[in-house]
Amino acid sequence: MAERMALYIWRAICNNRKKAQEGLYMKVMVFDVGGTGIKYSVMDEQLNRTDTGSTPTPADSQEHFLNTLREIYLPHKDEVDGIALSLPGFIDAEQGVVRGGGAPSLAYNVGTPVGPRLAEACGCRVWIENDGKAAAIAELERGVLKGCRNAAVFIIGTGVGGGLIIDGKLVRGRDCTAGEYSFMNTNADAWNDPTKSVACQCSTSGLLSGYRARKGLPADAPMDGRIFFEAVHAGETEANETLRSFCRAVAVQIYNLNVLLDLEKVAIGGGISKQPILVETLNEVYEEYILRGHPFSEAQARCLPRPEIVPCRFLSEANQIGAFASYQKAFLED
């Protein structure tokens, strides 16, 4: 199976490079798959996006998932070169395989050759990329991390994904797990408590859960980012306290990453990164809590260069742009 998939990918690369030399490239069908929804567009090399849309992520089977993508792709098959796919999980991009991790609703993809199966279903070339790494590629090549030597992308969504840039290059790791922040523990004294994880404390899900708790609402009370930030902008005490508490949790993880990797910049992505007050508050909290409130002293904290904390240039579109760029590198460049 592995040899057959490798041969398939290699033939696709060879065929695409031949076509690239003939000047036949125009557009790519791009999908950004999340745990609850799939965003898509037709994208060209100038990053112009047309025929954009979204649809719920199938939660029942891979067959349903592949058919959903195929139905969106088919009306565009004559105008695009192939498919670039961003999705959660430990992605072996070279083989098109999801090796583990990812959103629970996408568990049917784990351990399967999603890329080759989608290529067979659609009759076109397919390249798959981890969502956090796609965002990092977008920001490194065309966004706020361009020119950085060491940097990180921190994607705040249902979980927390990201990408690490070391010596100007994306780090994948031997098993394709580098940058999977969700799995980091936040408290060694509570190892068995799943809530003491970056996934629970630094995600949009964690933010909204904290807000419900502070408001005394049931755990299943309807809540989303729009409602929360409307309350923040309205000056509601509970909302603003929740935001600062959330930013403290994120700031601690940025501090930890910086200690390990000496980062120049950390780019914040995900849907809520569209809210300027998020990054503004995060920078305020980093200054007040991490630096001035450092347990060893402010002077000791400032011995470490502070990374710039900035919003991703491409915000919630970074995954699509990065998937497109990854597709280009795989198929269009010599």
ZIBEL-V508191 format. One record per pair of residues at least 12 apart in sequence whose ideal C-beta (glycine too) atoms are under 7 Angstrom apart, sorted by the first residue. I is the first residue (numbers start at 0). J is the second residue. If there is no record, write none. Layout:
i	j
I	J
I	J
This chain:
i	j
1	94
4	94
4	95
4	112
4	115
5	94
7	115
8	93
8	94
8	95
11	124
12	329
12	330
15	124
15	330
15	331
16	330
16	333
19	331
24	80
24	331
25	43
25	78
25	80
26	41
26	42
26	43
26	78
26	79
26	80
27	42
27	79
27	80
27	81
27	83
27	323
27	326
28	41
28	72
28	75
28	79
28	82
29	42
29	83
29	319
29	322
29	323
30	68
30	82
30	84
30	85
31	85
31	130
31	318
31	319
31	322
32	56
32	84
32	85
32	86
33	56
33	156
33	157
34	56
34	87
34	102
34	104
34	105
34	157
35	55
35	56
35	104
35	157
36	53
36	54
36	55
36	56
37	53
37	54
37	56
38	53
38	319
39	51
39	52
39	71
40	319
41	75
41	78
41	79
42	319
42	323
46	320
50	75
54	67
56	104
56	105
58	104
60	107
61	107
61	108
61	111
64	107
65	116
65	117
65	120
68	117
69	120
69	121
72	121
76	123
80	124
81	123
81	124
81	125
81	326
82	117
82	121
82	123
82	125
83	126
83	322
83	323
83	325
83	326
84	117
84	125
84	127
84	322
85	128
85	130
85	133
85	318
85	319
85	321
85	322
86	105
86	127
86	130
87	100
87	101
87	102
87	105
87	130
87	160
88	100
88	101
88	105
88	108
88	109
88	129
89	174
89	175
89	176
90	127
90	128
90	129
90	175
91	175
92	126
92	127
92	128
92	325
94	112
95	112
95	113
95	114
95	115
95	125
95	127
96	111
96	112
97	109
97	110
97	111
97	113
98	174
98	175
100	179
102	157
113	127
114	126
114	127
124	330
126	325
126	326
126	329
126	330
128	321
128	322
128	325
130	154
130	160
130	318
131	152
131	154
131	160
131	161
131	162
131	178
132	162
132	169
132	171
132	178
133	318
133	321
133	322
133	325
134	152
134	154
134	162
134	268
134	311
134	317
134	318
134	321
135	152
135	161
135	162
135	164
135	169
135	321
136	169
136	321
136	324
136	325
137	313
137	317
137	320
137	321
137	324
138	152
138	266
138	311
138	312
138	313
138	317
139	164
139	169
140	324
141	320
142	311
142	312
142	313
143	264
143	266
143	309
143	311
143	312
144	164
144	264
144	266
147	164
147	263
147	264
148	166
148	167
148	263
149	164
149	165
149	260
149	261
149	262
149	263
150	164
150	262
150	263
150	264
150	265
151	163
151	164
151	256
151	262
151	265
152	266
152	268
152	311
153	180
153	253
153	265
153	267
154	268
154	269
155	201
155	202
155	203
155	267
155	269
155	271
155	272
156	202
156	203
156	269
156	270
157	202
157	203
157	204
158	181
158	198
158	202
159	180
159	181
159	197
159	198
159	201
159	202
160	179
160	180
160	181
161	178
161	180
162	178
163	177
163	178
163	260
165	260
180	197
180	252
181	196
181	197
181	198
183	196
183	197
184	196
185	197
185	200
197	252
200	248
201	248
201	249
201	252
203	224
203	269
203	270
203	271
206	227
206	241
206	245
207	222
207	227
209	241
209	244
209	245
210	222
210	227
210	237
210	238
210	241
213	237
213	240
213	241
214	237
224	270
224	271
228	274
231	276
242	280
243	280
243	284
246	280
246	281
246	284
247	284
247	288
249	281
250	281
250	284
250	285
250	288
250	289
253	265
253	285
253	306
253	308
254	289
257	303
257	306
258	303
262	306
263	306
263	307
264	306
264	307
264	309
265	306
265	308
266	309
266	310
266	311
267	281
267	308
267	310
267	311
268	311
268	314
268	317
269	315
270	315
272	310
272	311
272	314
272	315
273	314
273	315
278	308
278	309
278	310
281	308
282	308
285	308
